[in-house]
Amino acid sequence: MSQKYKFPEWARNQVVYEVNLRQYTPGGTIKEFRQHLPRLKDLGAGILWFMPVQPVGILNRKGTLGSYYSIRNYCELDAAYGSMKEFVDLVHEIHSMGMYVILDWVANHTAWDHNWVKEFPAFYTRNEAGEVHPPFPEWEDVIDLDYSNQDLRVEMISSMKFWIETADLDGFRCDMAMLVPTDFWNAARKEIETVKPVFMLAEAEQRDLTEEAFDVLYNWNLMHVWNDIAKGKYTADEIRWRIPSEITDFPEGSDNMMFISNHDENSWNGSEIERLNYALEAFAVLIFTLPGMPLIYSGMEAGNHRRLEFFDKDCIDWKQDKMAVLYSKLAHLRMQNPALWSLQPKSDFKLITSDRDDKILSFIRQTSGDKVLVILNLSAENIDFRFTGEGFQGKYKDVITEMQVIMGDTPCFSLEAWGYRLWEGQLTDKVS
């Protein structure tokens, strides 16, 4: 089934950047964050995804600040960040710089002291004793919403439209979208589109969500593969055999979000440096060049090696780091080279075989006159190999070094452990 609402054309070449406003600066304020906007523009961030900015619940709060995802009022801004006017002005400034804004939306549950608990008590699921309760035992700081209640659906959609109308947002990243009925999301997209066309990202992998509601889904499966390859549990073959199910067969008109970290992975499972270690750069290249939309989480460009506290203040240590240079090159390559854009034909992605496919992953992305060739050594060994496939010949420029490269019919390579080569060229370039 094709999407009812078209994937926004402006989003096809964008990079999503997740903003953890609380931990971004010492004060965690909008005013302080604005100073980072020129840097983020230079980095190549295109869609700024703000984690929830609404007031956090106090009742049954975890830690000193509570969970961002325990929301006390959907239509207010947490005063700790600043005023609603400051947020609206921030969005306008981001738009003026050619970037876009989406807001994290938590539709499955609210804080125990959300204003709806007293105003609309029928909005919540209840146990046999008639008590509200968490969706899962370990989520004891939030309570579950009941989507069999049609009035809840109306009120939730109204709250989402409030942010589009008030702040001119460009869409939403929807938390745990698979826990909320798909028909609700379908109705929500339809109503929101009456205000303006939007971009919708689901924290979910259920593909029926792309039929009407969402443009992009998470790809956790591949993220876990990155971790396992870095640990030596799997080889490059693990990615190769997953290409059909994870990429080639992905629903038309929608896309995967490719990532090596986000707020959950960082806080609960370890920073990308902790999990990937020496393989970090190789997998950074991979998430920007496989079919999909790449994500950068706050601090990744600063080489943040820590697990940021989730319920307490823990400011990112902003410093110069080589990863900022790499992410910037990758982001600008995606923006400027149509071969890497979302929704390109699946036939424009081709794996290239070698005599060391157990260690080496190679592929080409091409469309119209543009092509990108990616070669990755996904092992902790230095590997000598040669291509055995075809379709790679031509003239290229190395994206990292900007050196010119000519590729003949039987190229041989030597790649260091976790090494990579990233080249771009024109389909009309031939080897003379």
C-alpha positions as CSV (number, residue, x, y, z in Angstrom):
1,M,0.0,0.0,0.0
2,S,1.4,3.5,-0.9
3,Q,1.5,6.3,1.6
4,K,-1.6,8.5,1.8
5,Y,0.6,11.5,2.7
6,K,3.7,12.0,0.6
7,F,7.1,12.0,2.2
8,P,8.1,15.7,2.2
9,E,10.4,16.5,-0.7
10,W,12.4,18.9,1.4
11,A,13.3,16.0,3.8
12,R,14.8,13.7,1.3
13,N,18.4,14.9,1.7
14,Q,18.3,15.8,5.4
15,V,20.2,14.6,8.4
16,V,18.2,14.3,11.7
17,Y,19.9,15.8,14.7
18,E,18.5,14.9,18.2
19,V,18.6,17.8,20.6
20,N,18.8,17.0,24.3
21,L,18.1,20.5,25.5
22,R,18.4,19.6,29.2
23,Q,22.0,18.4,28.8
24,Y,23.1,20.7,26.0
25,T,24.3,23.6,28.1
26,P,25.0,24.4,31.7
27,G,21.6,26.1,32.1
28,G,19.8,23.9,29.7
29,T,18.0,26.9,28.3
30,I,16.7,27.9,24.9
31,K,18.8,31.1,25.1
32,E,22.0,29.1,25.6
33,F,21.1,26.6,22.9
34,R,20.7,29.3,20.3
35,Q,24.4,30.0,20.4
36,H,25.0,26.5,18.9
37,L,22.8,27.0,15.8
38,P,25.6,28.3,13.5
39,R,27.7,25.3,14.5
40,L,24.8,22.9,13.8
41,K,24.2,24.5,10.5
42,D,27.9,24.0,9.6
43,L,27.8,20.4,10.8
44,G,25.1,19.7,8.3
45,A,22.2,19.1,10.7
46,G,18.9,19.5,8.7
47,I,16.1,18.4,10.9
48,L,16.4,19.3,14.6
49,W,14.5,16.8,16.7
50,F,13.9,18.3,20.2
51,M,13.3,15.8,22.9
52,P,10.1,16.7,24.9
53,V,10.1,20.3,26.1
54,Q,6.8,20.1,28.1
55,P,6.8,20.3,31.9
56,V,7.9,17.0,33.6
57,G,5.8,15.3,36.2
58,I,6.6,15.7,39.9
59,L,4.5,12.9,41.4
60,N,6.5,9.6,41.4
61,R,9.4,11.5,39.6
62,K,12.6,9.6,39.0
63,G,15.8,11.3,39.9
64,T,16.0,15.1,40.6
65,L,14.7,16.2,37.2
66,G,12.5,13.3,36.1
67,S,12.0,11.7,32.7
68,Y,11.6,14.0,29.7
69,Y,8.9,11.4,28.7
70,S,6.8,12.0,31.9
71,I,4.7,14.9,30.6
72,R,2.5,17.0,32.9
73,N,0.9,19.2,30.3
74,Y,1.0,18.7,26.6
75,C,0.4,22.3,25.7
76,E,2.9,24.1,27.9
77,L,6.7,24.6,27.7
78,D,8.8,23.7,30.7
79,A,9.8,27.0,32.4
80,A,13.3,25.5,33.0
81,Y,13.9,25.9,29.2
82,G,12.4,29.4,28.9
83,S,9.2,30.9,27.7
84,M,6.9,29.7,24.9
85,K,7.8,32.9,23.0
86,E,11.5,32.0,23.2
87,F,10.7,28.6,21.8
88,V,8.6,30.0,19.0
89,D,11.4,32.5,18.2
90,L,13.9,29.7,18.2
91,V,11.9,27.7,15.7
92,H,11.6,30.8,13.5
93,E,15.4,31.3,13.7
94,I,16.1,27.7,12.8
95,H,13.8,28.1,9.8
96,S,15.5,31.2,8.7
97,M,18.8,29.2,8.6
98,G,17.3,26.6,6.3
99,M,16.8,23.9,8.9
100,Y,13.6,22.2,10.2
101,V,12.2,21.4,13.6
102,I,10.3,18.3,14.9
103,L,9.1,17.8,18.4
104,D,9.2,14.5,20.4
105,W,5.6,13.5,21.0
106,V,4.7,11.1,23.9
107,A,1.2,9.8,23.1
108,N,1.2,6.5,25.0
109,H,1.3,7.8,28.6
110,T,1.4,10.9,30.8
111,A,2.8,11.9,34.2
112,W,0.7,10.9,37.2
113,D,0.0,14.6,37.8
114,H,-0.9,15.5,34.2
115,N,-3.8,18.0,34.0
116,W,-5.9,15.3,32.4
117,V,-5.9,13.1,35.5
118,K,-8.4,15.4,37.1
119,E,-10.0,17.0,34.0
120,F,-10.5,13.8,32.0
121,P,-10.1,10.7,34.3
122,A,-11.7,8.5,31.7
123,F,-8.7,9.0,29.4
124,Y,-6.7,6.4,31.4
125,T,-6.6,2.7,31.5
126,R,-7.5,1.2,34.9
127,N,-6.9,-2.1,36.7
128,E,-9.6,-4.3,38.3
129,A,-9.5,-2.0,41.4
130,G,-10.3,1.0,39.2
131,E,-6.8,2.5,39.6
132,V,-4.6,4.1,37.0
133,H,-1.3,2.3,36.4
134,P,2.0,2.4,34.4
135,P,2.1,0.8,30.9
136,F,4.9,-1.5,32.3
137,P,5.9,-2.1,35.9
138,E,9.4,-0.5,35.4
139,W,7.8,2.7,34.0
140,E,6.4,3.6,37.4
141,D,6.7,7.4,36.8
142,V,4.0,7.4,34.1
143,I,0.4,6.1,33.6
144,D,-1.2,4.5,30.6
145,L,-3.7,6.2,28.3
146,D,-6.7,4.4,27.0
147,Y,-7.2,4.7,23.2
148,S,-10.6,3.1,23.2
149,N,-11.7,6.5,24.5
150,Q,-12.6,8.6,21.4
151,D,-12.5,11.8,23.4
152,L,-8.9,11.1,24.3
153,R,-8.0,10.8,20.6
154,V,-9.6,14.1,19.8
155,E,-7.8,15.8,22.7
156,M,-4.5,14.3,21.8
157,I,-4.7,15.4,18.2
158,S,-5.8,18.9,19.3
159,S,-2.6,19.1,21.5
160,M,-0.4,18.1,18.5
161,K,-2.0,20.7,16.3
162,F,-1.5,23.3,19.0
163,W,2.3,23.0,18.5
164,I,2.1,23.1,14.7
165,E,-0.2,26.2,14.9
166,T,1.7,27.9,17.7
167,A,5.3,27.2,16.8
168,D,5.1,26.3,13.1
169,L,6.8,23.0,13.8
170,D,7.6,20.8,10.8
171,G,6.4,17.5,12.3
172,F,6.9,15.0,15.1
173,R,9.1,12.2,16.3
174,C,6.6,9.9,18.0
175,D,7.7,8.0,21.1
176,M,7.0,4.3,21.3
177,A,4.6,4.7,18.4
178,M,3.9,0.9,18.3
179,L,2.2,1.1,21.7
180,V,-0.5,3.5,20.3
181,P,-3.1,2.2,17.8
182,T,-2.1,2.7,14.2
183,D,-5.5,4.1,13.3
184,F,-4.9,6.9,15.8
185,W,-1.7,7.9,14.1
186,N,-3.5,7.7,10.7
187,A,-6.2,10.1,11.9
188,A,-3.6,12.3,13.6
189,R,-1.6,12.7,10.3
190,K,-4.8,13.5,8.4
191,E,-5.8,16.2,10.9
192,I,-2.3,17.7,11.2
193,E,-2.0,18.0,7.4
194,T,-5.0,20.3,7.4
195,V,-2.6,22.9,9.1
196,K,0.5,22.2,7.0
197,P,2.4,19.3,5.4
198,V,4.6,17.6,8.0
199,F,7.4,15.1,8.5
200,M,6.6,12.1,10.8
201,L,9.2,9.9,12.4
202,A,8.1,6.8,14.4
203,E,10.1,5.2,17.2
204,A,8.9,1.9,15.9
205,E,9.7,-0.8,13.3
206,Q,6.1,-1.9,12.5
207,R,5.8,-1.2,8.8
208,D,2.0,-0.8,8.8
209,L,2.8,2.6,10.4
210,T,4.1,3.8,7.0
211,E,0.9,3.2,5.1
212,E,-0.7,6.5,6.1
213,A,0.9,8.0,9.2
214,F,4.7,7.9,9.2
215,D,7.5,8.8,6.7
216,V,10.4,7.2,8.6
217,L,10.8,4.3,11.1
218,Y,13.6,3.3,13.4
219,N,15.9,0.5,12.4
220,W,17.0,-1.1,15.7
221,N,17.8,-4.4,14.0
222,L,20.7,-3.0,12.1
223,M,21.9,-0.9,15.0
224,H,22.2,-4.1,17.1
225,V,24.2,-5.7,14.2
226,W,26.7,-2.8,14.3
227,N,27.2,-3.4,18.0
228,D,27.7,-7.2,17.5
229,I,30.1,-6.8,14.6
230,A,32.2,-4.4,16.7
231,K,32.3,-7.0,19.4
232,G,33.4,-9.7,17.0
233,K,30.2,-11.6,17.3
234,Y,29.2,-11.2,13.6
235,T,31.1,-10.5,10.4
236,A,30.2,-8.3,7.4
237,D,28.1,-11.1,6.0
238,E,25.5,-10.4,8.7
239,I,24.7,-7.0,7.0
240,R,24.8,-8.5,3.5
241,W,22.2,-11.1,4.2
242,R,20.0,-8.6,6.0
243,I,19.9,-6.2,3.1
244,P,16.7,-7.6,1.5
245,S,14.6,-7.7,4.6
246,E,15.9,-4.5,6.1
247,I,16.4,-2.3,3.1
248,T,15.4,-3.7,-0.3
249,D,11.9,-4.8,0.9
250,F,11.2,-1.7,2.9
251,P,7.9,0.0,2.0
252,E,8.0,2.3,-0.9
253,G,7.5,6.0,-0.2
254,S,9.0,5.7,3.3
255,D,12.5,5.3,4.8
256,N,14.6,3.8,7.6
257,M,16.3,5.9,10.2
258,M,19.9,4.7,10.5
259,F,21.7,5.3,13.8
260,I,24.5,4.3,16.0
261,S,23.2,6.1,19.1
262,N,20.3,8.1,20.5
263,H,19.2,9.2,24.0
264,D,18.1,5.7,25.0
265,E,21.2,3.9,23.6
266,N,23.5,6.4,25.2
267,S,22.0,6.4,28.7
268,W,21.1,2.8,29.1
269,N,23.5,0.8,26.8
270,G,26.5,3.0,26.5
271,S,27.8,5.8,24.3
272,E,28.7,4.9,20.7
273,I,32.3,5.1,21.6
274,E,31.8,2.6,24.4
275,R,29.8,0.2,22.2
276,L,31.7,0.5,18.9
277,N,35.2,1.5,20.1
278,Y,37.7,1.4,17.2
279,A,34.8,0.6,14.7
280,L,33.1,3.9,15.4
281,E,34.2,5.8,12.2
282,A,33.4,2.8,9.9
283,F,29.8,2.6,11.2
284,A,29.4,6.4,11.1
285,V,30.2,6.2,7.4
286,L,27.8,3.2,7.1
287,I,24.7,4.9,8.6
288,F,25.2,7.9,6.2
289,T,25.6,5.9,3.1
290,L,23.3,2.9,3.3
291,P,19.7,3.6,2.1
292,G,18.1,5.5,5.0
293,M,18.0,8.7,6.9
294,P,21.0,9.2,9.3
295,L,20.7,10.4,12.9
296,I,23.3,12.3,15.0
297,Y,22.6,12.5,18.8
298,S,23.7,15.5,20.9
299,G,27.4,15.2,21.8
300,M,28.3,12.6,19.2
301,E,30.1,15.3,17.2
302,A,32.1,16.2,20.3
303,G,33.3,12.6,20.8
304,N,31.2,12.3,24.0
305,H,32.3,9.0,25.6
306,R,29.9,9.1,28.6
307,R,26.5,7.7,29.3
308,L,24.5,10.9,30.0
309,E,22.3,10.8,33.1
310,F,18.7,10.5,32.1
311,F,16.9,11.7,35.2
312,D,19.5,14.3,36.5
313,K,21.5,17.1,35.1
314,D,24.6,16.0,33.2
315,C,25.9,18.6,30.8
316,I,27.6,17.6,27.6
317,D,31.4,18.4,27.5
318,W,31.6,20.4,24.2
319,K,35.1,20.0,22.8
320,Q,36.8,19.9,19.4
321,D,36.8,16.3,18.1
322,K,37.7,14.5,14.9
323,M,34.1,13.1,14.7
324,A,32.8,16.6,14.0
325,V,34.9,16.8,10.9
326,L,33.8,13.4,9.7
327,Y,30.1,14.0,10.5
328,S,30.2,17.3,8.6
329,K,31.8,15.7,5.5
330,L,29.2,12.9,5.6
331,A,26.2,15.2,6.2
332,H,27.2,17.6,3.4
333,L,27.8,14.6,1.1
334,R,24.3,13.4,1.8
335,M,22.8,16.9,1.3
336,Q,24.6,17.5,-2.0
337,N,24.7,14.1,-3.7
338,P,21.3,12.8,-4.8
339,A,22.5,9.2,-4.9
340,L,22.3,9.2,-1.1
341,W,18.8,10.8,-0.8
342,S,15.8,9.1,0.7
343,L,13.4,7.3,-1.6
344,Q,15.8,6.6,-4.4
345,P,14.9,3.5,-6.4
346,K,16.0,0.3,-4.7
347,S,17.8,-0.7,-7.9
348,D,20.1,2.2,-7.4
349,F,21.8,0.4,-4.5
350,K,24.1,-2.4,-5.4
351,L,26.4,-4.6,-3.3
352,I,29.9,-5.2,-4.8
353,T,31.5,-8.6,-4.1
354,S,35.1,-9.2,-3.2
355,D,37.3,-12.2,-2.3
356,R,36.9,-11.2,1.4
357,D,33.2,-10.7,1.8
358,D,33.5,-12.1,5.3
359,K,35.3,-8.9,6.3
360,I,34.7,-6.4,3.6
361,L,31.4,-4.7,2.8
362,S,31.3,-2.7,-0.4
363,F,28.4,-1.1,-2.3
364,I,27.6,1.6,-4.7
365,R,24.7,4.1,-4.7
366,Q,23.9,5.8,-8.0
367,T,21.2,7.9,-9.6
368,S,21.0,10.0,-12.7
369,G,24.6,11.3,-13.1
370,D,25.8,10.8,-9.5
371,K,27.4,7.8,-7.7
372,V,28.9,7.1,-4.3
373,L,31.2,4.1,-3.7
374,V,31.7,2.8,-0.2
375,I,34.3,0.2,0.9
376,L,34.4,-0.9,4.6
377,N,36.7,-3.2,6.5
378,L,34.4,-4.4,9.2
379,S,37.0,-6.3,11.2
380,A,39.9,-5.8,13.6
381,E,42.4,-7.1,11.1
382,N,44.3,-5.5,8.2
383,I,42.7,-7.0,5.0
384,D,44.1,-7.4,1.5
385,F,41.4,-8.0,-1.1
386,R,40.2,-7.5,-4.6
387,F,36.8,-6.8,-6.1
388,T,35.2,-9.7,-8.0
389,G,32.0,-7.9,-9.0
390,E,31.3,-5.3,-11.6
391,G,29.9,-1.8,-12.0
392,F,32.5,0.1,-10.0
393,Q,34.9,1.2,-12.7
394,G,35.4,4.9,-13.2
395,K,36.8,8.1,-11.9
396,Y,36.2,9.2,-8.3
397,K,37.1,11.8,-5.7
398,D,37.9,10.7,-2.2
399,V,35.3,12.4,0.0
400,I,37.7,12.5,3.0
401,T,41.0,13.5,1.4
402,E,39.6,15.0,-1.9
403,M,42.2,13.1,-3.9
404,Q,41.3,11.9,-7.4
405,V,40.9,8.1,-7.8
406,I,40.7,6.0,-10.9
407,M,39.2,2.5,-10.6
408,G,40.0,-0.1,-13.2
409,D,38.5,-3.6,-13.9
410,T,40.5,-5.6,-11.2
411,P,41.3,-3.3,-8.4
412,C,43.2,-4.6,-5.4
413,F,43.0,-3.0,-2.0
414,S,44.6,-3.1,1.5
415,L,42.5,-1.7,4.3
416,E,43.5,-1.2,7.9
417,A,41.4,-2.6,10.7
418,W,38.0,-0.9,10.7
419,G,39.2,1.2,7.7
420,Y,37.0,2.7,5.0
421,R,37.1,4.4,1.6
422,L,34.4,6.8,0.6
423,W,34.4,8.0,-3.0
424,E,32.0,10.0,-5.2
425,G,31.9,10.3,-8.9
426,Q,29.8,10.8,-12.1
427,L,28.3,8.0,-14.0
428,T,29.6,9.5,-17.2
429,D,33.2,9.3,-15.9
430,K,35.0,6.5,-17.7
431,V,38.5,5.2,-17.4
432,S,40.4,6.1,-20.6
